[in-house]
Amino acid sequence: MNPDAIQPLTPRARARFSSTFWWLGLSLLAVCGAMVPVLALVSQAMQGSEGLWDHLGATVLWTALPDTAILLAGVGLLAGVVGTSAAWLVTAYDFPGRRLLEWALLLPLAMPTYIVAYAYLDILHPIGPVQGAIRWLLGYSSPREFRLPDIRSTVGCIILLGFVLFPYVYIPVRAMFLTQAGNLLEAARTLGVSRRAAFFKVAVPLARPAIAVGVSLALMEALNDIGASEFLGVRTLTVSVYTTWVTKSDLPGAAQIALSMLFIVVALVALERWARRKQRYSVSAQKSRELEPLRLAGLKGWIAFTLGSLPVLIGFVGPASYLVIEAWKRFRFSGLSARFADEALNTIVFAGLATLITLILGLAVAYAMRLAPGRLSLWSYRLSTVGYAAPGTVIAIGVLIALGGFDRFVDQTMRDWFDISTGLVFIGSGAALIYAYSARFLTIAAGGVDAGLSRIPHSFDHASRTLGRSATQTFRQIHLPLSKASLAAAALLIFVDCVKELPATLLLRPLNFETFATHLYGEAARGTYEEASIAALAIVVIGMLPVVLLARIGRRKG
């Protein structure tokens, strides 16, 4: 090849190459940052004290692992049954209140599991309103004569978590029924199959991929839970990680328990990926046709509405009503305290900073995949999901290990060079908490940005390049204005998840630092749930924002 034939890059080409290179580099940096806590956790667990695995297996894991398995099995079964049945009810039948019920079934998503547990501990207390009303109806005068089974049990925890997490199944299964069930059910009817039989013979097998996706997401949320499990008396792996670190100061032991949780998460992610492949196949194999709902009039219609409302009543209306009543009592008694203002400021500032940082990193990950499609950018995008799949406790322990080691390195270096002790700069300042939020919710930002960018034709990019614009200029002038809605939705989801996040906040918050979630946890630990009712209600109101957004999107799409 003639060297003279090789032409140097023009200034415009060099600028475009440099811009693309920096976007790809920032993407890799973001993904590496998200992976550091997981890698640090694995490293610490593998380097634990000799014989520690045997000790943990004989003490913690012997009880926590079976309890966790039973809890996940029960929650998965209940969430799958309730979510699939609710999706079929509002899709296959038309009855009074169906439109209202379609979006009301999303409301339990606004309820953190720990808030539901705290509320029902008071509602179903032996001297609480529910049991008091039942005793009055049956003619009993005291709890010693009649009382319901204690909700502080594995069964009680399964029921509450199942009725809060079922929307993770309801959403994908309903989407599957809306897009695919029409053709197959029409064929089933021509063969004389009733609608009830078609549900078991046609609809459920058709929805298996969507059910698997939803159940795996619900199980990840159940595994991440710490407040509900702890206060309902279920010693899960998540609770064991927290108690091993906080009460015993045993970081290697906590890391090894967290590693066992990571194995469970890997299995759930594998199930979810497998189900998605099946779902893509089934969607492409059929020409979609919307299912025509069967009209239910009179008593049948009201029975259908009542049955469909039960999950909403248990998962949202009951605990939300309790919070409103208790918050009003607390407000009338003492108003809004200065402590509430401090907690609100801490919650908003830390969630806001984490949202901003996470959104910028997510922009880099998604935009790099658009600029330089290939294995490197694709794997970067896939690895960004690791933090969200892992429970908050696992990420928090990983951040403690990684930043704790970095803090010790900086402190020792400053001592050697300047005879100054810096102490725990990152762990003690709250930077570790923001880092954990960003690592955990990076995939929400990347997915939201990618969803917005995917709607922009690539011809816009080509036209911008012919005009000499760099990748950064193209993003600023074209992609950013056209993706504002997706960016706003992703920012809202990240902010709400940061506000609701309890495990990571408990483990990484600075001293004398309280958010709404940690204040509620502390009051619940003391048995004074009502003291934090205003904070709990604030979390629920904030949590309703993405639910309202999701309902509006669903209505807009028909």
JOLINNOR-V603626 format. One record per residue. N is the residue number from 1. PSI is psi as a letter, one per 40 degrees, with the letter a starting at -180 (* if undefined). OMEGA is omega in whole degrees, -180 to 180 (999 if undefined). D_FIRST is the distance of its C-alpha to the first C-alpha in whole Angstrom. Layout:
N;PSI;OMEGA;D_FIRST  N;PSI;OMEGA;D_FIRST
This chain:
1;h;-178;0  2;h;-179;4  3;d;-179;6  4;e;-178;9  5;e;-179;8  6;h;-177;9  7;h;177;13  8;i;179;15  9;h;176;18  10;i;178;21  11;d;179;24  12;d;180;25  13;d;178;22  14;d;180;23  15;d;179;27  16;d;179;26  17;d;-180;24  18;d;-180;27  19;d;178;29  20;d;180;28  21;d;-179;27  22;d;177;31  23;d;180;33  24;d;178;31  25;d;178;32  26;d;177;36  27;d;179;36  28;d;178;35  29;d;179;37  30;d;-178;40  31;d;177;40  32;d;177;40  33;d;178;43  34;d;-179;44  35;d;-176;43  36;d;-180;45  37;d;-180;49  38;d;180;48  39;d;178;46  40;d;178;49  41;d;180;51  42;d;-180;50  43;d;180;50  44;d;-179;53  45;d;-180;55  46;d;-179;53  47;e;-178;54  48;i;-178;58  49;i;-180;61  50;h;180;62  51;e;-177;64  52;d;178;63  53;d;179;62  54;d;180;65  55;d;180;67  56;d;179;66  57;d;-178;66  58;e;-176;69  59;c;-173;70  60;d;-173;68  61;d;-179;66  62;d;178;69  63;d;-174;70  64;d;-177;67  65;d;176;65  66;d;178;68  67;d;178;69  68;d;-180;65  69;d;179;65  70;d;-180;68  71;d;-179;67  72;d;179;64  73;d;-180;65  74;d;-180;68  75;d;179;66  76;d;180;63  77;d;-177;66  78;d;180;68  79;d;179;65  80;d;-179;64  81;d;-177;67  82;d;-178;68  83;d;180;65  84;d;-180;64  85;d;179;68  86;d;179;68  87;d;178;65  88;d;-177;66  89;d;-176;70  90;e;180;68  91;d;-173;66  92;e;-176;68  93;i;176;71  94;h;-176;73  95;i;180;76  96;h;178;77  97;e;-177;75  98;d;-179;72  99;d;177;70  100;d;-177;71  101;d;-178;70  102;d;-180;67  103;d;177;66  104;d;178;69  105;e;175;67  106;e;-172;64  107;d;178;67  108;e;176;67  109;d;180;63  110;e;-176;65  111;h;170;67  112;i;-176;66  113;d;-178;67  114;d;178;69  115;d;178;71  116;d;180;72  117;d;-179;73  118;d;-179;75  119;d;-177;77  120;d;174;78  121;d;178;79  122;d;-178;82  123;d;-176;82  124;e;176;83  125;i;180;85  126;d;176;88  127;f;179;90  128;a;-174;87  129;d;-175;88  130;d;-179;87  131;d;176;89  132;d;179;92  133;d;179;92  134;d;179;92  135;d;179;94  136;d;179;96  137;d;-178;96  138;e;177;97  139;e;177;100  140;i;-175;99  141;e;-176;99  142;i;178;97  143;d;179;94  144;d;179;96  145;d;-180;97  146;h;173;94  147;i;178;90  148;i;175;87  149;i;-177;85  150;h;180;83  151;e;177;79  152;g;-178;78  153;i;178;77  154;d;179;74  155;d;178;75  156;d;179;76  157;d;178;72  158;d;-178;71  159;d;-177;73  160;d;180;72  161;d;179;68  162;d;-178;68  163;e;174;69  164;d;-173;67  165;e;-178;64  166;d;178;64  167;d;176;63  168;d;175;59  169;d;-177;60  170;d;-174;62  171;d;-179;59  172;d;-179;56  173;d;177;59  174;d;177;60  175;d;178;57  176;d;180;57  177;d;-177;60  178;d;-173;59  179;d;-170;56  180;d;-169;57  181;d;-173;60  182;d;-177;62  183;d;-175;60  184;d;179;61  185;d;176;65  186;d;177;65  187;d;179;65  188;d;-180;67  189;d;178;70  190;d;177;70  191;e;176;70  192;e;180;73  193;h;179;72  194;i;-179;74  195;d;179;72  196;d;178;73  197;d;179;72  198;d;178;68  199;d;-178;68  200;d;-175;68  201;d;-175;66  202;d;-171;64  203;d;-178;63  204;d;176;63  205;d;178;61  206;d;-175;58  207;e;-177;58  208;d;177;58  209;d;180;54  210;d;177;55  211;d;180;58  212;d;178;56  213;d;-178;54  214;d;-180;57  215;d;179;59  216;d;176;56  217;d;178;56  218;d;180;59  219;d;176;59  220;d;177;57  221;d;178;59  222;d;178;62  223;d;180;60  224;d;-175;60  225;i;174;63  226;d;-176;65  227;d;-178;68  228;d;-178;70  229;d;-177;69  230;d;-175;71  231;e;173;74  232;e;172;75  233;f;179;75  234;h;-178;72  235;g;179;70  236;i;177;66  237;d;179;63  238;d;177;63  239;d;-180;66  240;d;176;66  241;d;-178;63  242;d;-177;65  243;d;179;68  244;d;-179;66  245;d;-173;64  246;d;-176;67  247;d;-178;70  248;e;-177;69  249;f;-177;66  250;g;-178;64  251;d;176;61  252;d;178;59  253;d;178;62  254;d;180;61  255;d;-178;57  256;d;174;58  257;d;179;60  258;d;178;57  259;d;177;55  260;d;174;57  261;d;-179;57  262;d;177;53  263;d;178;53  264;d;-180;55  265;d;179;53  266;d;178;50  267;d;179;52  268;d;178;53  269;d;178;50  270;d;177;49  271;d;-178;51  272;d;179;50  273;d;179;47  274;d;-180;48  275;d;179;51  276;d;177;48  277;d;177;46  278;d;-178;49  279;d;179;50  280;d;179;47  281;d;-176;47  282;d;179;51  283;d;-178;50  284;e;-175;47  285;e;-176;49  286;i;170;52  287;h;-171;53  288;i;175;55  289;h;-175;58  290;i;179;60  291;h;178;63  292;h;-177;67  293;i;178;69  294;h;-177;73  295;h;175;75  296;h;-177;78  297;i;175;81  298;b;-175;84  299;d;-180;85  300;d;180;81  301;d;-180;79  302;d;175;81  303;d;178;81  304;d;179;77  305;d;180;77  306;d;179;79  307;d;179;77  308;d;-179;73  309;d;-177;75  310;d;178;76  311;d;179;72  312;d;179;72  313;d;-178;76  314;d;-173;75  315;e;-178;71  316;d;-172;72  317;d;-179;75  318;d;180;77  319;d;179;75  320;d;178;75  321;d;178;78  322;d;-179;79  323;d;180;77  324;d;-179;78  325;d;-178;82  326;d;179;81  327;d;178;79  328;d;177;82  329;d;-179;85  330;d;-180;83  331;d;179;82  332;d;-177;86  333;d;-174;87  334;e;-178;84  335;a;177;82  336;h;-177;78  337;i;175;78  338;d;178;76  339;d;179;75  340;d;179;73  341;d;178;72  342;d;179;70  343;d;178;69  344;d;179;68  345;d;179;66  346;d;-179;64  347;d;-176;63  348;d;-177;62  349;d;-177;60  350;d;177;58  351;d;179;57  352;d;178;56  353;d;179;54  354;d;179;52  355;d;-180;52  356;d;-179;50  357;d;-178;48  358;d;-180;47  359;d;179;46  360;d;179;44  361;d;177;42  362;d;174;42  363;d;-179;41  364;d;-178;38  365;d;-177;37  366;d;-176;38  367;d;177;36  368;d;179;33  369;d;177;33  370;d;-177;33  371;d;-176;30  372;g;-180;28  373;h;-178;29  374;a;-176;28  375;d;-176;30  376;d;-179;30  377;d;179;32  378;d;179;34  379;d;175;35  380;d;179;36  381;d;-180;38  382;d;-179;40  383;d;178;40  384;e;-180;42  385;e;-175;45  386;d;-177;46  387;d;-178;48  388;d;179;50  389;d;-179;50  390;i;177;52  391;i;-180;56  392;d;178;56  393;d;179;58  394;d;179;55  395;d;-178;53  396;d;178;56  397;d;177;56  398;d;177;52  399;d;177;52  400;d;-179;55  401;d;-175;54  402;d;-177;50  403;d;175;52  404;d;176;55  405;d;179;53  406;d;177;51  407;d;180;54  408;d;178;55  409;d;180;52  410;d;-179;53  411;d;-180;56  412;d;178;56  413;d;179;53  414;d;176;56  415;d;-177;58  416;d;-174;57  417;d;-172;55  418;e;-179;58  419;f;180;61  420;h;177;61  421;h;180;61  422;e;-180;59  423;a;-179;60  424;g;-175;59  425;d;-174;57  426;d;-179;55  427;d;-175;57  428;e;-175;60  429;e;-175;59  430;e;177;58  431;d;179;54  432;d;180;54  433;d;178;56  434;d;177;54  435;d;180;51  436;d;177;52  437;d;-177;53  438;d;179;49  439;d;-176;48  440;d;-172;50  441;e;179;50  442;d;-178;46  443;d;177;45  444;d;179;48  445;d;-179;46  446;d;179;43  447;d;179;44  448;d;178;46  449;d;180;43  450;d;178;41  451;d;178;44  452;d;-179;44  453;d;-178;40  454;e;179;40  455;e;-178;42  456;h;-178;40  457;i;178;37  458;e;177;34  459;d;176;34  460;d;179;35  461;d;-180;32  462;d;179;30  463;d;180;32  464;d;179;32  465;d;179;29  466;d;177;29  467;e;175;31  468;e;-180;29  469;i;175;31  470;i;180;30  471;d;180;31  472;d;178;34  473;d;177;35  474;d;179;35  475;d;-176;37  476;d;-174;40  477;d;-175;40  478;d;-172;40  479;d;-177;40  480;d;178;43  481;d;-177;45  482;e;-178;44  483;e;-175;45  484;d;-179;48  485;d;179;50  486;d;178;48  487;d;179;48  488;d;179;52  489;d;179;52  490;d;179;50  491;d;179;52  492;d;-180;55  493;d;180;55  494;d;-179;53  495;d;-179;56  496;d;179;59  497;d;176;57  498;d;179;57  499;d;-176;61  500;e;-174;62  501;h;-180;60  502;d;-174;63  503;d;-179;61  504;d;-180;59  505;d;179;61  506;d;-174;64  507;d;-171;62  508;e;-178;60  509;i;175;62  510;i;178;63  511;i;178;67  512;f;180;69  513;h;-178;67  514;h;168;68  515;i;177;66  516;d;-175;68  517;d;-179;67  518;d;176;68  519;d;179;71  520;d;179;72  521;d;-180;71  522;d;179;73  523;d;178;76  524;d;178;76  525;d;178;76  526;e;179;79  527;e;-180;80  528;g;-177;81  529;d;-174;78  530;d;180;80  531;d;-178;79  532;f;-176;76  533;d;179;76  534;d;177;75  535;d;179;72  536;d;179;71  537;d;178;72  538;d;178;70  539;d;-178;67  540;d;179;68  541;d;177;68  542;d;180;64  543;d;180;63  544;e;-176;65  545;d;178;62  546;d;178;59  547;d;177;62  548;d;178;63  549;d;180;59  550;d;179;58  551;d;179;62  552;d;178;61  553;d;179;57  554;d;179;59  555;d;-178;61  556;d;-180;59  557;e;172;57  558;*;999;60
